[in-house]
Amino acid sequence: MGFFLSLAFIIAVVITVYRRLTATEDATGQERVVNGIIMVVMVIALAGLIGIFIIS
């Protein structure tokens, strides 16, 4: 059950960050960089969780 809660959390964060990255409102360059870094980290975490699920 913890796996699925972690998966749901990561997907929620990825969706939120994606919406902020593609927003039409003006965002500062620093905010876009931070959101990009968060997106990369969450995608890596998602890939890791899927890998752990497949291996086990």
Backbone as a printed PyTorch tensor [residue, N CA C, xyz], in Angstrom:
tensor([[[  0.8180,  -1.1860,   0.0000],
         [  0.0000,   0.0000,   0.0000],
         [  0.8660,   1.2550,   0.0000]],

        [[  1.9900,   1.1960,   0.6710],
         [  2.8990,   2.3330,   0.6830],
         [  3.4090,   2.6720,  -0.7020]],

        [[  3.5930,   1.6370,  -1.5260],
         [  4.0420,   1.8550,  -2.8990],
         [  3.0390,   2.7130,  -3.6530]],

        [[  1.7660,   2.3830,  -3.5270],
         [  0.7420,   3.1000,  -4.2700],
         [  0.5430,   4.5170,  -3.7350]],

        [[  0.7010,   4.7150,  -2.4270],
         [  0.6360,   6.0630,  -1.8750],
         [  1.7990,   6.9070,  -2.3790]],

        [[  2.9870,   6.3170,  -2.4260],
         [  4.1470,   7.0280,  -2.9580],
         [  3.9470,   7.3590,  -4.4230]],

        [[  3.4220,   6.4160,  -5.1680],
         [  3.1630,   6.6320,  -6.5900],
         [  2.1500,   7.7550,  -6.7940]],

        [[  1.0950,   7.7680,  -6.0070],
         [  0.0790,   8.8200,  -6.1210],
         [  0.6700,  10.1840,  -5.7780]],

        [[  1.5070,  10.2510,  -4.7470],
         [  2.1390,  11.5100,  -4.3640],
         [  3.0410,  12.0230,  -5.4770]],

        [[  3.8650,  11.1470,  -6.0400],
         [  4.7870,  11.5560,  -7.0980],
         [  4.0220,  12.0240,  -8.3270]],

        [[  2.9790,  11.3210,  -8.6980],
         [  2.1890,  11.7280,  -9.8630],
         [  1.5230,  13.0800,  -9.6100]],

        [[  1.0290,  13.3110,  -8.4080],
         [  0.4080,  14.5960,  -8.0880],
         [  1.4160,  15.7340,  -8.1830]],

        [[  2.6240,  15.5150,  -7.6750],
         [  3.6590,  16.5470,  -7.7490],
         [  4.0570,  16.8040,  -9.1940]],

        [[  4.2120,  15.7540,  -9.9910],
         [  4.5900,  15.9180, -11.3970],
         [  3.5190,  16.7040, -12.1450]],

        [[  2.2610,  16.4060, -11.9180],
         [  1.1810,  17.1340, -12.5970],
         [  1.1790,  18.6020, -12.1870]],

        [[  1.3560,  18.8730, -10.8970],
         [  1.3770,  20.2550, -10.4210],
         [  2.5380,  21.0290, -11.0210]],

        [[  3.7170,  20.4300, -11.0260],
         [  4.8930,  21.1110, -11.5760],
         [  4.7300,  21.3200, -13.0730]],

        [[  4.1880,  20.3440, -13.7800],
         [  3.9700,  20.4880, -15.2210],
         [  3.0160,  21.6430, -15.5090]],

        [[  1.9620,  21.7560, -14.7260],
         [  1.0150,  22.8590, -14.9220],
         [  1.6800,  24.1990, -14.6630]],

        [[  2.5740,  24.2540, -13.6820],
         [  3.2680,  25.5170, -13.3960],
         [  4.2850,  25.8450, -14.4720]],

        [[  4.9280,  24.8220, -15.0430],
         [  5.9090,  25.0700, -16.1020],
         [  5.2380,  25.5540, -17.3780]],

        [[  4.0470,  25.0900, -17.6500],
         [  3.3710,  25.4450, -18.8980],
         [  2.3440,  26.5560, -18.7100]],

        [[  2.3480,  27.2220, -17.5670],
         [  1.3880,  28.2950, -17.3150],
         [  1.6850,  29.4810, -18.2320]],

        [[  0.6490,  30.1640, -18.6340],
         [  0.8250,  31.3110, -19.5240],
         [  1.2180,  32.5670, -18.7670]],

        [[  0.9990,  32.5770, -17.4670],
         [  1.3680,  33.7590, -16.6900],
         [  2.8860,  33.8710, -16.6050]],

        [[  3.3430,  35.0660, -16.3940],
         [  4.7860,  35.2930, -16.3450],
         [  5.3670,  34.7230, -15.0610]],

        [[  6.3260,  33.8630, -15.2170],
         [  7.0390,  33.2880, -14.0740],
         [  8.5020,  33.6930, -14.2010]],

        [[  9.1410,  33.8650, -13.0830],
         [ 10.5460,  34.2540, -13.1220],
         [ 11.3890,  33.0930, -13.6310]],

        [[ 12.5610,  33.4280, -14.1230],
         [ 13.4620,  32.3910, -14.6180],
         [ 13.8760,  31.4320, -13.5210]],

        [[ 14.0910,  31.9800, -12.3270],
         [ 14.5000,  31.1280, -11.2120],
         [ 13.3890,  30.1370, -10.8530]],

        [[ 12.1510,  30.5870, -10.8970],
         [ 11.0300,  29.6940, -10.5830],
         [ 10.9330,  28.5680, -11.6100]],

        [[ 11.1580,  28.8800, -12.8690],
         [ 11.1220,  27.8470, -13.9100],
         [ 12.2610,  26.8400, -13.7260]],

        [[ 13.4240,  27.3190, -13.3210],
         [ 14.5560,  26.4150, -13.0930],
         [ 14.2490,  25.4730, -11.9360]],

        [[ 13.7300,  26.0180, -10.8470],
         [ 13.3990,  25.1930,  -9.6800],
         [ 12.3240,  24.1720, -10.0450]],

        [[ 11.3020,  24.6050, -10.7820],
         [ 10.2520,  23.6730, -11.1960],
         [ 10.8040,  22.5950, -12.1160]],

        [[ 11.7370,  22.9510, -12.9820],
         [ 12.3620,  21.9590, -13.8580],
         [ 13.1450,  20.9240, -13.0720]],

        [[ 13.8720,  21.3860, -12.0600],
         [ 14.6490,  20.4650, -11.2220],
         [ 13.7110,  19.5260, -10.4630]],

        [[ 12.6330,  20.0780,  -9.9150],
         [ 11.6640,  19.2390,  -9.2010],
         [ 11.0690,  18.2010, -10.1400]],

        [[ 10.7670,  18.6150, -11.3780],
         [ 10.1930,  17.6890, -12.3620],
         [ 11.1560,  16.5450, -12.6410]],

        [[ 12.4300,  16.8560, -12.8340],
         [ 13.4250,  15.8170, -13.1210],
         [ 13.5420,  14.8490, -11.9450]],

        [[ 13.6010,  15.3730, -10.7290],
         [ 13.7280,  14.5250,  -9.5390],
         [ 12.5080,  13.6150,  -9.3890]],

        [[ 11.3210,  14.1470,  -9.6140],
         [ 10.1100,  13.3430,  -9.4690],
         [ 10.0050,  12.2710, -10.5550]],

        [[ 10.4250,  12.5840, -11.7750],
         [ 10.3970,  11.5730, -12.8350],
         [ 11.3870,  10.4550, -12.5190]],

        [[ 12.5530,  10.8070, -11.9880],
         [ 13.5320,   9.7890, -11.5920],
         [ 12.9710,   8.9350, -10.4510]],

        [[ 12.3110,   9.5690,  -9.4830],
         [ 11.7050,   8.8150,  -8.3820],
         [ 10.6080,   7.8910,  -8.8940]],

        [[  9.8280,   8.3690,  -9.8470],
         [  8.7800,   7.5380, -10.4340],
         [  9.3740,   6.3330, -11.1480]],

        [[ 10.4330,   6.5550, -11.9070],
         [ 11.0980,   5.4450, -12.5970],
         [ 11.6770,   4.4590, -11.5830]],

        [[ 12.2350,   4.9690, -10.4950],
         [ 12.7740,   4.0960,  -9.4550],
         [ 11.7000,   3.2580,  -8.7870]],

        [[ 10.5570,   3.8720,  -8.4910],
         [  9.4630,   3.1130,  -7.8810],
         [  8.9510,   2.0270,  -8.8120]],

        [[  8.8140,   2.3560, -10.0770],
         [  8.3560,   1.3510, -11.0400],
         [  9.3840,   0.2310, -11.1560]],

        [[ 10.6700,   0.5870, -11.1520],
         [ 11.7220,  -0.4230, -11.2040],
         [ 11.7040,  -1.3390,  -9.9950]],

        [[ 11.5160,  -0.7640,  -8.8190],
         [ 11.4410,  -1.5710,  -7.5970],
         [ 10.2330,  -2.5030,  -7.6520]],

        [[  9.1070,  -1.9980,  -8.1520],
         [  7.9000,  -2.8180,  -8.2580],
         [  8.1150,  -3.9810,  -9.2190]],

        [[  8.7900,  -3.7340, -10.3340],
         [  9.0330,  -4.7870, -11.3240],
         [ 10.0170,  -5.8210, -10.7820]],

        [[ 11.0730,  -5.3760, -10.1140],
         [ 12.0940,  -6.2930,  -9.6040],
         [ 11.5370,  -7.1720,  -8.4830]],

        [[ 10.7110,  -6.6050,  -7.6250],
         [ 10.2240,  -7.3840,  -6.4720],
         [  8.9710,  -8.1430,  -6.7530]]])
